[in-house]
Amino acid sequence: MNQSEIEQINAASLDLLDTVGVRLEHDEVFEKVIKAGGRPGSAAYDVRFPPELVADCLSLAPESVQLDAVDGTRTCLNTDCDPVFWTCPVLYLWDGKHRREILQTDLTRISRLCNRLRNVQGIMGVALADVPPLARDFVGVRVMAESSNKHIRALCFSGGGMEALAEMKPLLPGNWFSLGFTAHGPLRWTQLALDVYLKSAGQKIPVTINGEPMAGVTGPVTLAGNIAVGNAEILAGIVVNQVLEPGRPVIYNLGLAHLFDMKHATAITGGPENGLVAEASAALGRYYRLPSSSWVSTESLFEDQQAALEKMFGFLTHVSSGVNLLWGMGQLESEMTISLGQLVVDNEIVDFVRRYRRGFQVDDESINLQTIREVGIGGSFLEHEHTLKHFRDEIYHPQILNRSARTDQSRPVVEVAREKAEELLKQESVSHFPPEISAELRRIERRYRERLALG
């Protein structure tokens, strides 16, 4: 997107916010936004957002978002940072033979595997089937904290869960977990989403503001129109969060927007258009001086050629567009399912993309005319000291991809990836999480389970 196109999208979104508005289905949040300068719209809970209110709230949001890991590692997200990669919020686990609901023990294995994957900086919560829905957010955070050394992104299920997480936050230093929610449009924030924002306000917990319009259903089928709607929803979400907690760190996420497949009546999340939407997310994030996010997705049900095609395309285009935070490591089936084998493959894909993006150096040492003269016509560079000095850094060396000749033992890469996942899990079998912090997390968990009458 060029500057003129960005400004045209921004103008369209501001016009929608000022003339149509956005529905805020929460009494307290609605009243607070009206008091801050919003205007009542044409129906109950509809709010019109004057451009000056949007501008004021954007100015309150910090340009850099600090994300801490459980092990104390710190990442600062901003529009110029290197890309950061997270897993994905899912419902199911694919083990290579069966798809089944995901359990706490599965989330533990996912977290421990990610400890061994250098390109995974964050673990996302999942829909734990063995936990009551209203407790899945804080139970999931506890499970991940006990198993992972990475940053944790909670999957939010209730306002009560946010109160539990607020109690958990001081137990580890910094922003060791973050939150987020999605607008369910068009131009609508639900009671649950707004309750999550309200109940988690007050501790500068970073929050991802997700616009997820589906082109052709909850947004215009044209990409520009769909992006304008999603951008308006995100700007409204930013206003809400800055009204509730001025200065709260926010991440701009238009990269969840997708399209409707008119033939199969399904969401398209891994198509070429999704790469264009990710480009828009990065461009608009830079325009508002906020870190941007997107998801890299595939419609494939298996770790197959379709998954490889769509995910390699996704990681390359999203990173090349300048997206700062990418979800989707290990994801299959339009974000419904995760696979340990696909996690290992995606880790390899990111390494592949990083090497391509690094490019190559052109200087006297890399050209090295003296070496070329020494080898001369018809000679060999293989045994030369220059080759020994540079081949490890210059040539990409994969972890699981095949580069050897065919033998009777040759196998598809997905089998190698699944085997690699199990090998890495054996290396990460022991948790080093402090037992006293684990005990306190579990105490908070028990108390909120009782408070929410969840047993």
N, C-alpha and C positions, 0 to 999 in steps of 0.2 A: 504494500500500500504506500502511495506517495503522500506527501503532506496535505495536499488538497483533498484527497480522498478521506484521510483521517479526520480532517476538520469538517468535512461534509457529514460523515457518520456522527461525529460529536454533536454537530448542530441539530441533526435529525433526532438524536436521543434527547437532547435538552428540550426540543420542541415537544416531544412526546411527554416528557416529565412535567412540563409546564401547562400543557393544554389537555392531555388525557389523564395523566397521573398514574400512580401505582397503588394497588390495593394492599393495605397493611392490616392483616386479619388478627389484630391483637389490641385490646383496649388500651393498655398502658403505653405500649409503643406508639400507637396511633396518637394518643394525647400528647406524648412527649414531642413527636415530630411536628404536630400542629403548633405547639407552644414555641418550638424552635424556629418557626417561620413557614412551615408547610401550610397549604390551603386545602380546606375540605373540597372533595371532588363531587361528582354527580351522584354517587351511590355510597352506601354505608362503607366505611373504612377506606374509601378512596382518598388519596392525598395527591395534591398537585405540588410539585417541587419547583419553586422559582429558581432560575439560573444562579442567582446570587447565593442561595442556600447551598446548592450543589458545590459552587466554587469555594465557599467558606469551609465546608466539610472536607473537601479534597485537600485544602491547605493544611488541615489538622493532621491528616494521615502521614506518618513518617515515610520518607523515601526509602529507608532501609529497614528490613525486618530481620531481627535476630532469632535464629533457630538453634537451640542447644540440643545435643544428643544426651542420652542417658549416661554415657561415659565422659561427658564434659566437653566434647568436641563442639566447636561453635562455627556456624555458617551464617554469613550475613547476605540475605537476599536483597538485591537491588537490580536496577535495569542493566547494569554493566557486569554482573557477576557471571562466573562460569555456571553452566546448567547443573541443577540438582535433580536427582531422580528418586522417586518414591514408588512403593508398591501400589496396591489398588484396593478399594472397598468392594468386597465380593460377597456372594451368597453361598458359593459352592467351591469344592476342591475337586480337581480332576487328577487322578492318580495314574493315568495311562490306560486304565481299563474301565473305570466307573466314575461317574460324577455323583458326588454326595454332598449333603449339608456339611458345613464347616463347624468344627468343635474347638474347644479351648486347647486341646492337645495339638490340633492342627495349627492353630495360631502360634503356639510355642515353637513348633518345628519351622514354620515360615520365618519367624523372628530369628531363630538361631541360624538358619541357613543364610539369611541376609547379613548376619554378622560376618560371614565369610565372603561376601560379594562386595567388592570395593566400589562398585558403581551404584549401590543402593544406599542412599543417605537417610531415608525415612521409611518407617513401617506404618501402614494405614490399618485402621480398625476394620473389622468384618462383622457380618451378621451371624453371631455365634448362636447356633441352633440349640445348644445345651444351656443357654442363659435366657431368663425372661427378657423380652424386648426392652422394657424400661430400665434394665440394668446393663444392657450390652455395652454402652459407651464406657462406663467406669470400670466394669469388669474387664473389658478388652484392654483398656489402658494398663490396668494392673498386670494382666497376663503378658503384654508386650514389654512392660518395664522390667519384669522379672527375667525375661528371656533375651532381650535385645540390648545392644549398646548404641543404637541409632536414635534419631529423633522419632517421636511418636505423633501420629496424627489420629485423633479420636474420630470414630464414626458416631455421630450424635443421634440420640434417640429420644431425649426428653429434657425438659428444663430441670427436673430433679437430678438427672444425671450430671448436668452442668454444675450443680451445687456440690455434688460429691467430688467432681474433678477440681473445683476451686479449693477444696480442702486438701486434695492430694498435691497440688502444685508446689507448695513450699517445701515438700519433702526432698526434692532434688533441686539443684541450682539452675537458675535461668529458665528460659522457655523450652523445657524439655518435652512438652507436648503442645500441639496447636489444635485448632478446631476449624470448622467450616460448615456451610450449608448452601443449599441451592434454591434459587427462585423457581417456583412452579407456576409458570406463566400461562398465557401471556400477561406480563406486567402485574405480577402477583407474588407477594411474600406471605406464606401461610403462618398460622398461629404457632405451629411447632417451630418453624425456622426462627421466627421473631422471639419466641420464648428462649430458644437456645442462645441467641445473641444477648438477650436481656439478662438471663441468669448467669452467664459467663462473663459479664462486664465487670470491670473494676480492678483487674489484676494485669492488664496489658497482655492478655493471652492472645497471640497472633491468630487471626481468623482469615480464612479464604472465603471470598465472596464469589459465589458461582452463578453465572448466567447459563442456563441450559435450554434455550429455545430450540425446538425441533422444526427445521425448515419444512414448511408445508402443513404443519399441524398447530404448533403453538407460536409460530413466527411465519412471516412471509416465505414463500418457497425460494425467492431470490436471495442469494447470500448476503447482499448489502442490506436488504430489509431485515433479514433474520439477525444480522449482526447489530443493527441499530436497536432492535427490540432487546436483545441480550445485554447490550451496553447500557441501555436505560435501566434495566433491572439491577445490574451491578452498581450503577451510580446511586440508585435508591438504597441498595444495601449498604453502601459506604456511608451515605448520609445517616441511616439508622444507627450504624455502629459508632459514628463520631458523635451523634447526639447522646447516645447511651454512655459513651466513654471517650471523651475528647483525647485524641492522640493514640487511640488503639491501633496497633499494627495490622494492616490489611494487605492481602494478596489479591490482585485483580485476576479473575479467572473466567475469561470468555471461552477458553479452550474446551469446555464441556459441551458447547453447542453442537448439535448434530442435525441430521437430515432424516426425512421419512422415505423409506423405500416403498414406492407406490405399488410395486408388484407383489411384495411379500408382506407388507404391513409391519415392517420392523424398523428399528432405528439403525441408521448408518453411522458408525463411529470410526471406521477404519478406511474410509474412501479418500480419494484425492481432494475432495472438498474440505474434509476435516483438516488437511494440511493448510488450506487457505484460511480457515477459521483460526487455526493456531497462529498463523502469521498476523491476523488481525488482533488477536489477544496480545501478542508481543508488541505490536505497533501502538495499540491504544494504551497499554501499560506504560510504555515509554512516554506517550503524550501526557499522561496524568502523573508521570514520575513515580510510578508504583511498580513493584515487581509483578511479573505476569506468570500465569500458569496455564497448563493444558493437559489433556490426557492423550496418551498414545495407545490406540486400541485396535483390536481386530475382531471381525465377526466370526472368525474360524472357531470351530468347536474343539479342535485338536492342535497339537504342536506340529503343524504340517507346513506345506509350501505356502498356503494362503496366509498363515500366521507370519511366516518369515517375510513374505512380500509386504504385507500391510504394516508390520512393525518396523522393518528396516526403513520403509518409506516414511513412516511416522516419526521415528527418532531422528532421521536425517533432516527432514523438512522442519520439524519443530525446533531442533537445535539451531539449524541454519537461519531460522527466522528470528532467533534471539529470545525464545521463551526461557524464562529463568527457572521454573519449577515444572517438571514433567512427571505426571502420574503414569502408572500402567505397567510397571515391571512385573512380569509373571502373568499378566492378564490374558484371558481368552474369553470368547463368547460375549462380546460387547460389554465387558466389565462385570459380567455375572460370575465368572469363574477364575480361579487361580491355579496354576500348575507349578510345582517345584522345578520340573524340567524346563518349562518356559522361562522361569526366573533365571536359570543358568544361561539359557540361550540369549535372553535379553541383556544380561550382563555382558555377554560376548558382543552383541550388537552395539552396545554403547561404546565398548572399547574400540570396535571397528570404526564407528562414527567419529570418535575422538581423534583417532589416527588420521582419518581423512581430513578432518577440520584443521589439524595441526599444520598440514601442508608440508613444504620442504624448504630448507634454507639454501640460499644462493650466496656464496661468498668464496674467498680463495681456498679455504679448507675443504669445503664441500665439492668444489670443482676439481681442485688439486691437480693442476696441470703437470706438476712434477711427477706424481705417481703415474699418470697416463704416459708420460715420456719414458719413465723407467720400465713399464711393462711393454710398451711399444706395440708394433704391428704383430698380430697373431699370438700375443702373450696371454697370460692368465692373471686376473686380479684376485683369485681365490685365496692364495697363500700370502698375499701382501699385507703388511702391517696396517695399512689404511683400512682394509676390509675388516680386520679383526677389531679395530678401534671403533668402527661406526655401525656394524651390521645390526647390533642389538637395538639401537635407537632408531635406525633408519627404516628397518623392515618390521612390519607388524607380525607378531608371533601369537597365533590364537591358542586358546586353552582347550577348546573342544572341537573346532572345525577340522575336517580331514584335509591333509595335504600330502598324504603318503599314497603309494601305489596300491592298487586293489590286491587284497589277499583273501583267503578263506575266512579270516576273522574280521573283515571289514563290516561296519555296522552303520545304520542311519544315525545322523547326529542327535536325534531326539533320544535314542537309547543311551548314547554317550552322555548326554546332558542329565538324564535321570540318574544314571550311575554316579555321575559327578556330584549331584545333589546329595545322594546318600553318603558318599565319601566325605563331603564337607560337613555334613551333620554329625558324623562320628567324631570329627575334630572339634566340634562345638557342643559336646554332650553335657558339660558341666556349667552351671550358672554361677557367675561371680557377683551377682547382685547382693548388696548388703542385707543380711537377714533381718536386721532391726527395721530397715525401711520397708521390706516386704511385709513384716508383721503389722506395721502401721497402715500400709495400703489395704491390707486384708481387714483390719479393724474398721477402717472407714467404709470399705465395701460392705461388711456385715451390717453396719449401722444403717446405711442407706437402703440396703435390701429390706431391712425391718421397717424402716420409715415408709418405704413404698409398698409395703405388704407383699413382698415378693418371695419371702422365705429363703 
